[in-house]
């Protein structure tokens, strides 16, 4: 069988699903439709295809989260390619194509968004196998779904004459206005674009070079000057020169070599609270309820409770989304504009834009319990046999209390073993490291005290995750990460 290399596109911020989705933990890393995250669902969907281990393209600040979620479901990877700046899907796929070619292969690339929902995985995989023939013949293959309504956030394709198991794309219209979208749906002649594509790596770069030549040129230079950083491939800075543009605009609207394989299954990009309502609505009230929710005389409403009981009474057509640090209440008809709220939160420099209270790190996670002008209290959970970097702070001291497990603490060259209820003080300027030598998670409370608590007050060395004093660690520290 022809070699297929999945390219899983795990960038994006998912702002329309705030407060569930945040900059440091966007929707592709959240369990929305099952017990697995959207990324994990995508990897699970691909496994029976017997493809090559996937190339995953993600934002640099999500690199450890990607690796952690892959390991959690025993999903291997061929490469994790890091974008230091987001350039949308066309450069992301080109980067993976150049990386594959540089390794001496020219596989069929199956470009797959990490956050798509498919109702029937078997039908999806059958469609991919059917697309191999036209892709091998040099075609750019898209996958289309019959539209269920006049959605203005999707691309529309009008199939033409048959080409083997596919159809030529007679017209490709990206995100039409509502009037046009309704006409497309009423005609019965159009398919939604799922954002999944299959093509030969070299063929994609060739066709892309005809329309946006800056992209393959920048990506080739980026791969040539890139470096391997433990589990991750860091492209050279030339990647920044690639225009920010989607595959849809860069290629699909322009190429004459595109075909579509129709898939008669339910699909969603799970891009908004409206999409979650459509996927989860049940019962006479037409509500989609998740978590600890009591809904009385409530209709046409989506309620998502994460940490607390949420009760609704006598409401219709609302979005109510609760997390530990934020609550969104909105008219469901405004679901596409939740990003406007996120923009306002970012403008106000609120941390709720950037991260949840719980922030994941390669060694485990931490949660901010309380914060004031000169103090901060966190709960840390360190994975078995993991350790933080050796580090020091100039402006703050720390006090650690073990609440579960056993901690090994190195402070200025001296090792200390702390059992439950034991504590230790870390003065300002002290070089220190926290390790978990046990087989169970280590939990402790950290109290920070100082006139400045910003996490740019950190100097690292001897870091197991390659963050020793480099600029790449800055994004990790921005959300108050040890």
C-alpha positions in Angstrom: 0.0 0.0 0.0 1.1 3.6 -0.7 2.7 5.2 2.3 0.5 7.7 4.1 1.9 10.2 6.6 -0.8 11.9 8.7 -0.1 15.6 9.4 -2.1 16.5 12.5 -2.6 20.2 12.6 -2.7 21.1 16.4 -2.3 24.8 16.3 -5.0 27.3 16.8 -6.5 29.0 19.9 -10.2 28.1 19.9 -11.3 31.4 21.3 -15.0 30.9 20.6 -15.0 28.1 23.2 -13.8 30.4 26.0 -13.8 30.0 29.0 -13.2 26.3 28.4 -10.5 26.9 25.8 -7.5 29.2 26.7 -4.3 30.3 25.0 -2.2 27.8 26.9 -4.9 25.0 26.8 -7.0 25.4 23.6 -9.8 23.2 22.5 -7.8 20.5 20.8 -6.4 19.5 24.2 -9.8 19.4 25.9 -12.2 16.4 26.1 -15.3 17.8 24.4 -17.1 14.9 22.8 -15.8 11.9 24.8 -13.3 11.0 27.6 -10.4 11.8 25.3 -9.2 15.2 24.1 -9.9 16.2 20.5 -6.3 15.6 19.6 -6.4 12.1 21.2 -9.6 11.3 19.3 -7.9 12.3 16.1 -4.9 10.1 16.7 -7.2 7.3 17.8 -9.2 7.7 14.5 -6.0 7.4 12.4 -4.5 4.3 14.1 -6.4 1.6 12.2 -5.2 3.0 8.9 -1.7 1.6 9.5 -0.2 4.9 8.4 3.3 6.1 9.2 3.7 7.6 12.7 2.1 11.1 12.4 3.8 14.4 12.1 2.1 16.8 14.5 2.5 20.5 13.9 1.8 22.6 17.0 2.5 25.9 18.7 5.8 26.0 20.6 4.2 26.6 23.9 2.0 23.5 23.6 4.9 21.1 22.8 4.9 19.3 26.1 1.1 19.0 26.2 1.1 17.4 22.8 3.8 14.8 23.9 2.0 14.2 27.2 -1.4 13.5 25.5 0.2 11.2 22.9 1.9 9.2 25.7 -1.3 9.0 27.7 -3.0 6.9 24.9 0.2 5.1 23.8 0.2 7.0 20.4 3.6 7.4 18.9 4.7 10.1 16.6 7.2 10.5 13.8 7.8 14.2 14.4 6.5 17.1 16.5 7.1 20.2 14.5 7.0 23.5 16.4 5.7 26.8 15.1 7.3 29.7 16.9 4.7 31.9 15.2 1.3 30.8 13.9 1.0 31.0 10.1 -2.3 29.1 9.5 -2.7 25.8 7.8 -1.0 26.2 4.4 2.5 26.9 5.9 2.0 24.2 8.6 1.3 21.5 6.0 4.2 22.8 3.8 6.5 22.6 6.8 5.6 18.9 7.3 6.0 18.2 3.5 9.5 19.8 3.5 10.4 17.9 6.6 9.3 14.5 5.1 11.2 15.2 1.8 14.3 16.2 3.8 14.2 12.7 5.4 14.3 11.1 1.9 10.6 10.2 1.5 7.7 11.6 -0.6 4.6 10.1 1.1 1.0 11.0 0.6 0.2 13.6 3.3 -3.1 13.2 5.1 -3.6 16.7 6.5 -6.0 16.5 9.4 -7.2 19.2 11.9 -6.7 17.9 15.4 -10.0 19.2 16.6 -12.6 17.8 14.1 -15.5 15.5 15.1 -16.6 12.6 12.8 -19.7 10.7 13.7 -18.4 7.4 12.1 -14.7 6.7 12.2 -15.0 3.7 9.9 -16.6 5.7 7.1 -13.9 8.4 7.5 -11.2 5.7 7.1 -13.0 4.2 4.1 -13.0 7.6 2.5 -9.3 8.1 3.1 -8.5 4.7 1.4 -10.7 5.6 -1.5 -8.8 8.9 -1.9 -5.4 7.2 -2.3 -6.0 6.5 -6.0 -6.6 10.1 -7.1 -3.9 11.4 -4.7 -1.4 8.9 -6.1 -2.3 10.2 -9.6 -1.3 13.7 -8.5 -4.6 15.2 -7.5 -5.3 17.4 -4.5 -8.0 15.5 -2.6 -10.5 17.2 -0.3 -13.2 15.5 1.8 -16.7 16.8 1.8 -19.8 16.4 4.0 -23.4 17.2 3.1 -24.3 20.4 4.9 -26.9 20.3 7.7 -27.5 24.1 7.6 -26.4 27.4 6.2 -23.2 27.7 8.3 -21.2 30.8 7.3 -18.0 29.6 9.0 -17.3 26.7 6.6 -16.1 26.3 3.0 -18.5 25.0 0.4 -17.6 22.8 -2.6 -19.7 22.0 -5.7 -18.8 18.6 -7.0 -18.4 18.1 -10.8 -17.8 15.1 -13.0 -16.6 11.8 -11.5 -12.9 11.0 -11.2 -12.7 7.4 -10.0 -14.1 7.4 -6.5 -14.0 11.2 -6.3 -15.6 14.1 -8.1 -13.9 17.1 -9.6 -14.4 20.3 -7.6 -16.3 22.6 -9.9 -16.4 25.5 -7.4 -14.9 26.2 -4.0 -16.3 29.0 -1.9 -14.8 29.8 1.5 -17.1 31.1 4.2 -19.9 32.6 2.2 -22.4 35.1 3.7 -25.7 33.6 5.1 -27.7 34.3 2.0 -25.3 32.4 -0.3 -24.9 29.6 2.3 -28.7 29.2 2.4 -28.8 29.0 -1.4 -26.0 26.4 -1.4 -27.9 24.3 1.1 -31.2 24.6 -0.7 -29.7 23.6 -4.0 -28.5 20.3 -2.7 -25.4 20.6 -4.9 -22.8 21.5 -2.3 -20.6 19.9 0.3 -19.0 21.3 3.4 -15.2 21.3 3.4 -14.0 19.3 6.4 -10.4 20.7 6.2 -9.0 17.2 5.6 -6.8 16.8 2.5 -4.7 14.0 0.9 -1.9 14.7 -1.6 1.6 13.8 -2.4 4.1 15.9 -0.4 6.0 17.0 -3.5 2.8 17.6 -5.4 1.4 19.9 -2.6 4.6 22.0 -2.7 4.6 22.1 -6.5 1.0 23.3 -6.7 1.4 25.7 -3.7 4.5 27.1 -5.4 2.3 28.1 -8.4 0.0 30.3 -6.3 1.9 31.3 -3.1 5.6 30.6 -3.9 6.8 32.3 -0.7 5.4 29.4 1.4 7.4 26.5 0.1 10.5 28.7 -0.2 10.3 29.8 3.4 9.5 26.3 4.7 12.4 24.7 2.8 14.8 27.2 4.4 13.2 26.6 7.8 13.7 22.9 7.6 17.3 23.2 6.3 18.2 25.5 9.2 16.1 23.7 11.8 17.3 21.8 14.8 16.2 18.7 16.8 15.4 19.5 20.4 14.9 16.2 22.3 11.4 15.1 21.1 10.8 18.2 19.0 11.9 19.7 15.7 12.5 23.5 15.8 12.3 25.1 12.3 14.6 27.9 11.5 13.4 31.5 11.7 12.8 31.5 7.9 9.4 30.0 8.8 8.4 33.5 10.0 8.6 34.7 6.4 5.8 32.4 5.2 2.5 34.3 4.6 -0.3 33.6 7.1 -2.9 31.8 5.0 -5.1 28.7 5.0 -4.9 25.8 2.6 -8.4 26.8 1.5 -7.4 30.3 0.4 -3.8 29.5 -0.8 -4.7 26.4 -2.8 -8.2 25.1 -2.9 -9.8 28.3 -4.3 -7.1 28.5 -7.1 -6.1 25.0 -8.1 -7.6 23.1 -11.1 -6.4 19.8 -9.9 -8.6 19.4 -6.9 -11.2 16.6 -6.4 -13.5 15.8 -3.5 -14.4 12.5 -1.9 -17.9 12.8 -0.4 -18.4 11.3 3.1 -22.0 10.7 4.2 -21.5 11.1 7.9 -22.0 13.7 10.6 -19.1 16.1 11.1 -18.3 19.3 13.0 -15.3 21.4 13.6 -16.5 21.9 17.2 -15.6 25.5 16.7 -18.2 27.2 18.9 -20.7 26.7 21.8 -23.4 26.4 19.1 -21.5 23.4 17.6 -21.4 21.8 21.1 -25.1 22.3 21.5 -25.8 20.7 18.1 -23.7 17.7 19.1 -25.0 17.3 22.6 -28.6 18.3 22.6 -31.0 15.7 24.0 -34.5 15.4 25.5 -37.7 17.5 25.1 -35.9 20.7 26.2 -33.4 20.5 23.4 -30.6 21.3 25.9 -26.9 20.2 25.9 -25.9 19.7 29.6 -22.4 18.8 30.8 -21.3 18.4 34.3 -23.1 19.1 37.6 -26.2 20.8 36.1 -29.8 21.2 37.2 -32.0 22.7 34.5 -35.6 23.6 35.3 -37.9 25.0 32.8 -34.9 25.5 30.5 -34.9 25.1 26.7 -32.5 25.3 23.8 -29.6 26.0 26.1 -26.1 24.7 26.5 -24.8 24.5 30.0 -21.2 23.3 30.7 -20.2 23.0 34.4 -16.6 22.2 35.2 -16.1 22.7 39.0 -19.4 23.8 40.6 -23.1 23.1 40.5 -24.9 25.3 37.8 -28.6 25.7 38.0 -30.8 27.4 35.4 -34.5 28.4 35.8 -36.9 29.7 33.1 -34.3 30.5 30.4 -34.2 29.8 26.7 -31.5 29.9 24.1 -28.5 30.6 26.4 -24.9 29.6 26.7 -23.8 29.1 30.3 -20.2 27.9 30.6 -18.5 27.6 34.0 -14.9 27.0 34.9 -12.9 27.5 38.2 -12.1 31.1 37.4 -14.6 32.4 34.9 -18.3 32.1 33.8 -19.7 33.0 30.4 -23.4 33.7 30.0 -24.5 34.5 26.4 -27.3 34.5 24.0 -26.8 31.3 21.9 -27.4 33.4 18.7 -24.1 35.2 19.6 -22.1 32.0 19.8 -19.9 33.0 16.8 -18.9 36.2 18.6 -17.5 34.8 21.8 -14.1 35.8 20.5 -15.1 39.4 21.0 -15.3 38.7 24.7 -11.9 37.1 24.6 -10.4 40.1 22.8 -11.8 42.4 25.6 -10.3 40.1 28.3 -6.9 40.2 26.5 -7.1 44.0 26.2 -7.6 44.2 29.9 -4.5 42.0 30.5 -6.5 39.4 32.4 -4.9 36.1 33.1 -8.2 34.4 32.3 -7.3 35.0 28.6 -4.0 33.1 28.9 -4.5 30.2 31.2 -6.7 28.2 33.5 -5.9 28.1 37.2 -4.5 24.6 36.5 -1.6 24.8 34.1 0.1 21.7 32.7 3.8 21.3 32.6 6.1 18.5 31.4 6.7 17.4 35.0 3.0 17.5 36.0 0.8 20.5 36.7 0.1 23.3 39.2 -3.0 25.2 40.2 -3.1 28.8 41.6 -5.2 28.7 44.8 -4.8 32.4 45.9 -2.8 35.4 44.7 -2.2 38.8 46.2 0.2 41.7 45.5 3.0 40.2 47.5 2.1 36.5 47.9 0.9 33.6 45.8 -0.3 30.1 46.9 -0.1 27.1 44.5 -0.9 23.4 44.6 1.8 21.4 42.7 1.4 17.9 41.5 4.7 16.2 40.3 4.5 13.0 38.2 6.3 9.9 39.5 10.0 10.0 38.9 9.8 13.5 37.5 11.7 16.6 38.6 11.7 20.3 38.0 14.7 22.3 36.8 17.4 23.5 39.1 16.4 27.1 39.5 16.7 30.3 41.5 14.6 33.5 42.0 16.0 36.9 42.8 12.8 38.7 44.1 10.8 36.0 45.9 11.2 33.3 48.5 9.2 30.1 48.6 7.9 27.7 51.3 6.9 24.1 50.4 4.7 21.8 52.4 4.3 18.2 51.3 0.7 17.0 51.5 1.1 13.6 49.7 4.0 11.5 48.7 7.7 12.0 49.3 9.8 14.9 48.0 13.5 15.2 47.3 14.6 18.8 47.6 18.0 20.1 46.7 18.8 23.5 48.2 22.2 25.1 47.6 23.9 21.7 47.1 22.3 20.0 50.1 19.7 17.2 49.6 16.6 17.0 51.9 14.0 14.2 52.0 10.5 15.5 52.9 7.6 13.2 53.9 4.0 14.2 54.3 3.4 17.3 56.5 7.1 18.2 56.3 8.2 21.6 55.0 11.2 23.6 53.8 11.9 27.2 53.2 13.6 28.4 49.9 15.2 31.8 50.4 15.6 34.4 47.6 18.7 33.6 45.5 18.9 30.0 46.6 19.5 27.4 43.9 16.9 24.7 44.4 15.2 21.7 42.8 12.1 19.6 43.5 12.0 15.9 42.6 9.5 13.1 43.0 11.4 9.8 43.6 8.3 7.7 44.2 5.9 5.7 42.1 2.9 7.8 43.0 2.3 11.5 42.3 3.8 14.0 44.7 1.5 16.8 45.9 2.6 19.9 47.8 1.6 23.5 48.6 3.9 26.3 47.6 3.7 29.7 49.1 5.5 32.5 47.3 6.3 35.8 49.1 8.0 38.8 47.5 7.6 42.3 46.1 7.7 40.8 42.6 6.1 37.5 41.7 6.4 37.5 37.9 7.7 34.3 36.5 10.3 36.0 34.4 12.1 36.1 37.8 13.7 32.7 37.2 17.0 31.3 36.1 17.3 27.7 35.1 20.0 25.1 34.7 20.2 21.4 34.3 16.6 21.1 33.0 15.3 17.6 31.9 13.1 19.3 29.3 15.7 21.4 27.5 14.6 24.8 28.9 17.9 25.8 30.5 18.1 29.5 30.3 16.9 29.8 26.7 14.3 32.1 25.2 12.0 29.2 24.4 11.2 28.8 28.1 9.8 32.3 28.4 6.4 31.3 27.1 6.3 28.6 29.7 7.1 31.0 32.5 4.6 33.6 31.4 1.7 31.8 33.1 3.4 31.6 36.5 5.0 28.2 35.9 7.8 26.7 38.1 
